[in-house]
Protein backbone atom coordinates (compact mmCIF):
# COMPACT_ATOMS: atom_id res chain seq x y z
CA UNK A 1 0.00 0.00 0.00
CA UNK A 2 1.25 3.49 -0.83
CA UNK A 3 1.69 6.02 1.97
CA UNK A 4 -0.40 8.93 0.63
CA UNK A 5 1.18 11.43 3.03
CA UNK A 6 4.65 10.50 1.77
CA UNK A 7 3.51 10.69 -1.85
CA UNK A 8 1.98 14.15 -1.32
CA UNK A 9 5.13 15.31 0.47
CA UNK A 10 7.40 14.12 -2.36
CA UNK A 11 5.28 15.90 -4.97
CA UNK A 12 5.04 19.04 -2.79
CA UNK A 13 8.80 19.12 -2.35
CA UNK A 14 9.25 18.89 -6.12
CA UNK A 15 6.80 21.77 -6.62
CA UNK A 16 8.73 23.91 -4.12
CA UNK A 17 12.05 23.00 -5.77
CA UNK A 18 10.73 24.20 -9.12
CA UNK A 19 10.11 27.62 -7.62
CA UNK A 20 13.25 28.03 -5.48
CA UNK A 21 15.15 30.08 -8.07
CA UNK A 22 12.25 32.51 -8.41
CA UNK A 23 11.89 34.21 -5.02
CA UNK A 24 8.96 36.29 -6.27
CA UNK A 25 7.04 33.09 -7.11
CA UNK A 26 7.93 30.86 -4.15
CA UNK A 27 5.22 28.68 -2.69
CA UNK A 28 4.93 27.42 0.88
CA UNK A 29 4.90 23.69 1.60
CA UNK A 30 1.25 23.61 2.75
CA UNK A 31 0.05 25.17 -0.50
CA UNK A 32 2.29 22.78 -2.44
CA UNK A 33 0.75 19.82 -0.55
CA UNK A 34 -2.73 21.03 -1.55
CA UNK A 35 -1.59 21.17 -5.17
CA UNK A 36 -0.06 17.69 -4.81
CA UNK A 37 -3.36 16.28 -3.52
CA UNK A 38 -5.15 17.81 -6.53
CA UNK A 39 -2.60 16.26 -8.89
CA UNK A 40 -3.00 12.81 -7.34
CA UNK A 41 -6.79 13.13 -7.45
CA UNK A 42 -6.70 14.19 -11.12
CA UNK A 43 -4.50 11.21 -11.97
CA UNK A 44 -6.87 8.86 -10.14
CA UNK A 45 -9.89 10.38 -11.91
CA UNK A 46 -8.10 9.71 -15.21
CA UNK A 47 -7.68 6.07 -14.23
CA UNK A 48 -3.97 6.30 -13.46
CA UNK A 49 -2.15 5.10 -10.35
CA UNK A 50 1.13 5.91 -8.66
CA UNK A 51 2.79 2.71 -7.44
CA UNK A 52 6.17 1.81 -6.00
CA UNK A 53 8.74 0.67 -8.53
CA UNK A 54 9.37 -3.05 -8.71
CA UNK A 55 12.93 -4.13 -7.90
CA UNK A 56 15.03 -4.98 -10.93
CA UNK A 57 16.80 -8.33 -11.20
CA UNK A 58 18.99 -7.21 -14.10
CA UNK A 59 21.98 -6.24 -11.93
CA UNK A 60 22.37 -9.69 -10.35
CA UNK A 61 21.93 -11.58 -13.62
CA UNK A 62 24.74 -9.67 -15.37
CA UNK A 63 27.25 -10.40 -12.61
CA UNK A 64 27.25 -14.13 -13.46
CA UNK A 65 28.55 -13.49 -17.02
N, C-alpha and C positions, 0 to 999 in steps of 0.2 A: 504494500500500500504506500502511496506517495504522501509525504508530509506536506500538506498544503501550505502551512505557515512557512516552511523552508523554501518551497517553490516560489511563493509570493515574495519572500525576502531576496531570493536570488535575482528575480526579475526586477524588483525595486532597486536593488544595488546597481544593476546594469543601466537602468533608466537614469539614476543619479550620476553614474560614471559618464554617460553620454553628455551630460550638461556641465561637468566640472570645469571645462575650459571656457565656459561662457558664464561668468559671474552674474551677469544681468538676467540670465535665464535659469539659474539654479532652482532646484526643486527639493523640498524637504522629503525625508524618508517616508513619512506618513502619507503624503500625497502620492508618492511613487508607489507605495503599497496599494493604495486605492486603484491606481492605474493598472497595476499588475493583476489585481483581482478582476478588473474589467477585461483585460486581455485573456486571462485564463477562461473566464466565462464565455467570451466570444469564440474562443477556440472550441470549447465544449459544445456550444450551440451549433457550430459548423460541423460537428461530428468528429473532431480531432481530440487526441489525448496526448498528454505529456507523461512519459513513462521513463523509469530509470533505464540506462543503457545496459545491454546484456554484456557480460564479460566475454572477451575475445579469446579464443583458444589458438589463434594463429602464432603467437609468440612462442609457445611451448612446442608446437609442431615443427617449427623451423630450426630449433636448436638440435634436433636429432639428426639433421642432414650432415 
